[in-house]
């Protein structure tokens, strides 16, 4: 994680290096190994990238059999965004080339390997929480989403426990969320005191509102994306500093790398530890 510019959602692909200017030692090493692998393939006449068309067609066939993107990604052992990038989105074109290893993994996935009736509940949880950030009480937003309030609360709990949820439920919530995310609860008869209480609860839990998720297309469903809504600069500095120290940096070196003074880093870490101990 870095704080010089925007923060990478995760550090398990080259995206953090190429798109977020991340220069953590392990990410630099991943980039070096990737370039070395490209050079090896060039020497041995192996194409570094191949046509993504057959991979895209295979994904479409799996989807026609009822397999969702998350299940395909899990079965293939690749990031969910790797699958999504094969198709155009609101702010991006589709990927026309993939590396042979990625293609091999995705093409090896068959419908009977997956659980087409279930999916990861990350996006469902975040959508319910995003509506709370706008002031929608759980009972009211559950009604709009077409699910029972008790089940809506359980959906959040399932995500915390790492359990899958029904794909049909996730799709129902996602469709209703798109229709409701820009609507104010007061226009649907929600009392102001309930709106205020719900917003305060969401703020205390740092639940990101819909306009935050709109800035990161596809991220709301990505379990690898860590939202930083409501996180202060001091908290980011503390987290980055501790991460760098765990990698062997001294506190002075970590502060220099983050572009802050040692005292500022020390104060940020102390404040964070005090908050966690409270």
N, C-alpha and C positions, 0 to 999 in steps of 0.2 A: 504494500500500500504506500502511496506517496501523496504528498499534499501540495506539491509545487503547482500542479494544474488540476485536472479532474482526476478522480479516484477510479482506478480500475475495478470492475466488478469482481474479478477473481484473478488468480495468478497460476492457472494451469494450462494456458495456451499462450501463443505469441501475441495475442491481442493487447495485453497489458504493456508489452514492449513497443509495439508498433503504433498503437492508437492512444496510449495514455502516458507515453514517455517514461514508463517504469524502468528503473535501473537497479532493482534489487539484485544482489549477486546471483541468486538462483535463476532469475529471469534472464539475466545476461548470459548465463551458462546455457539456458534452454535455446536462446537465440543462436549462440555459437554452435551448438550441436545441430541445430536445424540447418544452418548454412553449411556445416561440414557434410551433412547428409545429402544436401543438394549437390555439392561438389562431387561426392562419391557417385551419385546417380548419373551425373554428367559424364564422368570418366568411364563408367561401365555401360553407358548407352541406355540407361533406364530413364524414362520420362519422369521429370519431377512432378508433373501434373497431367491429369488425363481428363477427357470430356466428362462433365458432370451429368450429361443427358441420361444415360442408362441408370445412374443412381437416383436421379429425380423421378424417373418413371417407376422405379422399384418402390420408392417411398409412396408414390401415388397409388400403386397397386395395394400396398399394405394398408393405406388409409381407406381404400375402397372395401377392404375386408374388416374395417372397424378398428384398426390399430391407430392410436394417436401418436403424435410426434414424441411425447415424453417416453412412451413405451418403446418406440423405435430407438431413441437415443440410449435408453438404459440397456436394451438388448445388445446394441452395437458397441457399447462402451465408449460413446463419444458424447460431447457436450450437446445439449438440446439446441443451442444456437447453430451448431454445425448443420443440423437438419433444416432449421428454419432458413438458413442462408441460401439454400438451394432454390428458394422461391422468392419472388419479388415482394417487398413490403411497402408501407406508406412512404418511407424515406430512403429506400434502397432498391437497387436492382437485384436480380438473382445471380448467384454464383454459377459461372459456366465451366469452371475447372475445379477438380479436387485432387488431393494426393492419392496415389494408388492404395496406400494402406487404409485410408479413410473409406475409399470406395469399397474395398474388400470387406471391411467390417459391416458396412451398411447393407451391401448386397447379400451378405450371409444371413441377414435377419429374415426369419419366416414368421408368418402370422401365428403359428402354433407355439412359438417361443414366448409370446407376450401375453399380457392379460388385457385384452381389448376393452373389457368392461370397467377397468379401473385406471386411475391416473394420479399423479402427484397433486397434493392439495395446496401447494404454495399459492398459486394464483387466486384460488377461492378464498383462502384466508386473507390475503392482502386486499382483495376487493371488498370484503366485509369490513375490514379495518379502515379502508379508505373512505367508505361511506360514513363510518363513525366519525372520522376526522372532519367531515362536512356537517356533522350534527345529527346524523340519522341514527336513532336508537336501534339496538339490535332487533327488538320486536317489530318495529316498523319496516326496517330494511329487509328483514326476513319475509315479511308479507309481500313486499314488492318483488323479491326474488323468487317467490313461489315456494318457499320452504318453511318448515315449522321453526319457530324461534329456538326451541331446545336443540333442534338438529343443527341450526346455524352456529350455536355455541359449541356443539360437539365437533363440527367441522374444523373449527380453530384448534380444538384440543387434539384432533386426529393428526393435524399437521405437526403439532409440537411433538407428538409421540412417533412421528415418522410413518404413520399409516396412510395407505392410499385411500382415495375416495372414489365414488362412482363417476365415471366419465360423463354420464348424462347430467349429473348434478353440477359438475364443473362447467359444462357447456351452458346449462340453464342460467347459472349465476353470471357467467361471463357475458351472455347475451343481455340479461336484464341490467347488468352494470353499465354497459355501453349506453343503454337508453336512459339510465337514471343518474349517471355520474355528474352531469351538469345541472341537475335539478336541485332546488333548495327545499329542505324538509318543511320549512314554514308554509310553503305553498300546498303542501299535502296535509295540513292540519296538525303538524307536530308542534306542541307548545314550546315557547321560547325557553322556559326553564329546563326542559328536557334536552333541547338543542345545546344549550350552554353546558349542561352536565356531561353530555356525550362528548362534546368537543374537548372539554377539560380532561376527561378520561383518556381520550385519544392522544392529546398533547402529552400527558404524563407518560404514556407508553410509547411515544414517538411513532405513532402510526402515520404513515405518509398519506396525504390526500390524493385525489385523482389527478390534480394538475402536476403533482410531482411525478407520478408514473407516466404521464403523457410525455415527459421529457426523455424518457428512456424506452423507446418502442420495444416491445417484447420482454422487457425486464420483469414485469409484474408476474409472469409465469415462470421465471427462471430461478430455480432454487439456489443457484450459485451466485446470484446477484445479491449483494448486501446493501440495502438502502441506507443512506446516510442522512436521512431527513431528521432535522432537529439536533444533529450532532455538531457540537461546537468545534472551533478551530483548536482549542486547547485539548479537547478529547482526542481529536485526530492526531495531534502532535504527540500526545502521550502514548497512544496506541502504536504509532509509527516508531517512536523512540524505543519502546519496549521490544518491538519486533526486531529492530536493528540490533539492540543489545543482545537479544537471544541468538543472533547470528554472529556475535563476537565483537561488535563495535563497542568501544568505550562510550561513556555518556557524552564526552566532549566530541568524539567522532560522529556520534549519532546526531548531536545538535548541529554540527557543521554541515552534515549531509542534508538535514532538514531545513537549513537556512535560518536557524534561530539561535539564541544564546543558550549557554548551558543552564543558566539560571531559569530561563523561561521553560526549558524542557523539564528541569527539576520540579518547578512549581506545577507544571501541567500533570506530571506523573503523580506528585503528591496529592493534588486535588482529586485526581481520578481514583486513587487508592482510598482516599477518605470517603468518597462517594460510594464506592463499592462496599466499604466496611460499615457504612451507616445503616 
